[in-house]
């Protein structure tokens, strides 16, 4: 069985890096708490569902919607692309690893 604690520790690091990226590249240091709220809600979603989520689940989180609403128009595509990349680079491989270890 997969060691979920290790996966969650890694996830915290990945989310922290995502928060830094978004704060610097989109918000230029502003809305730090809004970004942090999104990171926390994303972590809790992954933990609650044991990574069994889709990118749409992330994009419909209330904290993501709030973050998206604060995002300047020219950066909305960048924000969404980063979340999609986070899902495909971090969540999907972890989800696949968990599935392989179940067999």
N, C-alpha and C positions, 0 to 999 in steps of 0.2 A: 504494500500500500504506500502511496505517496506521502512523504513527510510534508503535510500542509503548512506547518509552522515555518519551514524553510521557504516554501513558495510565497507565503505571506510576507516574510521578511524581505525577500527579493522584490515583491510587488510594491512594498512601501518605498523602497529605494527608487524603483522605476517611476512611481507616481510623484515622488519628490522631485526627480529630474524633470518630469513633465511640467510640474508646477513652476519650476524655475524658468524653463523654456517659455512658457506662456506668459509669465509675469514680465520677463525681460523683453520678449519679442513683440508682444501685442500690447501690453498694458504699461510698459516702461516704468515698472515699479509700483504702479497703482493697482487697486482692487486686489491686494494680496490676500485679504481675508476671503473674498469671493472665490478666488482661485483655490485657496486652502479648503474651503467648504466643498468645492467640487472634488478635490482630491480625496477628502475624507469620505464623501458619499460614494465615489468610485470604488475606493478600497472596501467599504462596507458591503457594497453590492457584490463585488467579486468574492468576498469572504462568505457572505450569506448564501450565495448560489454555488460556491466552490468552483468558481471560474466558468460555470455553465451559463454564459451570457452571450449575447450578440451585440454588434456595434450599435444597433438601434436602441438597445437597453441603456447604453451610455448616453446617447444623444437625446434621450427623453427624460433623463434625470432632472429633477427640478433645479438642482444647482448648476447643471450644464446650461439649461435654458436661461437662467439668470446671467450666467457668464456670457453666453451668446448675445444677450440683450445689451450688455456693457461693451461688447466688442465693436470697435470702429468698423464701418461698412466695408472698407477696403481689406480688413483682416478676417472677416467672417469665414471665407473659404480656407484661409490658412489655419484657423482654429479647427474647423471641421476636418481638414486633411490631417492635422496632427493627431486628432482623436482617432480617426480611421487607421492611421499608421500605428498608433499605440495599440489599438485592438489587434491588428494583424501581426505586429512584431512581438507583442508581449502576451496578450491574452490568449490568442488562438494557439500558439505553440504550447503554452502551459496547459490549456484545455486538452490538447492532443496528447501531451505527456501523461496527464491524469488518466485519460481513456486507455492508453497503452498499458499502463500499470494495473488497470482493473482486470485486464484479460489474463 
